[in-house]
Amino acid sequence: MKTLARFFQFTLLFIALGAAVGIFFLVFNIAAPSNEPTHLLRTNSGALPTPASIEETALYLYLQQHQAELTTPASRDATPIVFSILPGELPAEVARRLQGQGIITDAELFLQYVKYLKAGQKIQAGEFVLRRTMPMGEIIAALQSGRAKSITFTIRPGWRAEEIAGYLDTLGFAAYNKEQFLRAVQAGNFDYAFLRDRPKNAPTLLEGYLLPETYNAPFDTPAETLITIALNTFNQRYDEKMRQQTAAAKLTTHEIVTLASIVEREAAVASERAVIASVYLNRLKKKMLLQADPTVQYAMGYQPAAKQWWKTPVSLDEYQNVKSPYNTYLYAGLPPAPICNPSAATIAAVLQPAQTDFLFFLAKGDGTHAFAKTFEEHQQNLVKYGYSK
């Protein structure tokens, strides 16, 4: 009984002490002059609201102890960062990702700050441009501002970097610069694990990795951030299963993406991707020339007269004059790097090719192809589909 009575005494003492602290802060804030004392925590719009309960008082005291962290930005790096919040995403997940991107230094402190401000329900889904130089209060305010003005854009499968750069230039991104985009793509100075096996002498180090997808980004997103958005998406789509399949195939990520870029330009029908991939893989195993038309077209570059990047039509006679390691009619093996940016579906088809003995194929004229196991069968197809008599 004595123990129980002592317990009740301590409980009552704790409640009384909490109430006294709450009254102290209430009185202090009412009595404070209009230019609040500097020790009061501030959000982007003013002083932290007065605690209205014992629980809030405890949280207020906790935030007071971490005032320096609340008001000190995570970094001096003012580079704009595109940060997206999905509909229904919980504040805890938002806080975790903010810390993961270095925008804040303490996810738990941020979450408690959001809780005290009762801002959890006010944080909007959308795309926001944040900076590591923003203190936590400013970030919370920014995330409540609703969807930022943004631009939706689609990178098409099979586009080369120059085509993407030209397309983005037409969309009205305020901070976009076409030349800056191409320089960044060519230099490839982005740190991702999937980029580490690229040959350093590839002329365009990010060709192949700007994943075709529909994106949405703030209108003031600069060129390098647009590249980062595409690379982040590649990193998500090229998941652990694909990495394991790459290792099982005894190929590098760069080789898989390079082959997928060729298949992307060849396959007009989705159901043929895995079959076309099997043809090229079979040729590689037999050390045959790939003889892939798109690789030569890539080497030939922009055609001013036709105003096109992929010369069409093109003849076999022209191929002999294209002295480039991308000319797979003259040089064995894969070209030095991807020739375009393949879709995730095409990369998946290369990682899971059809099991065939095909070594040849040709376009039938309706978007599909005729496949052959031997050169004799291939010659018959050439006659059948009007390529020769």
Secondary structure, 3 states (H helix, E strand, C coil): CHHHHHHHHHHHHHHHHHHHHHHHHHHHHHHCCCCCCCCCCEECCEECCCCCCHHHHHHHHHHHHCHHHHHCCCCCCCCCEEEEECCCCCHHHHHHHHHHCCCCCCHHHHHHHHHHCCCCCCCCCEEEEECCCCCHHHHHHHHCCCCCCEEEEECCCCCCHHHHHHHHCCCCCCCCCHHHHHHHHHHCCCCCHHHCCCCCCCCCCCCCCCCCCEEEEECCCCHHHHHHHHHHHHHHHCCHHHHHHHHHCCCCHHHHHHHHHHHHHHCCCHHHHHHHHHHHHHHHHCCCCCCCHHHHHHHHCCECCCCECCCCCCCHHHHCCCCCCCCCCCCCCCCCCCCCCCCHHHHHHHHCCCCCCCCEEEECCCCCEEEECCHHHHHHHHHHCCCCC
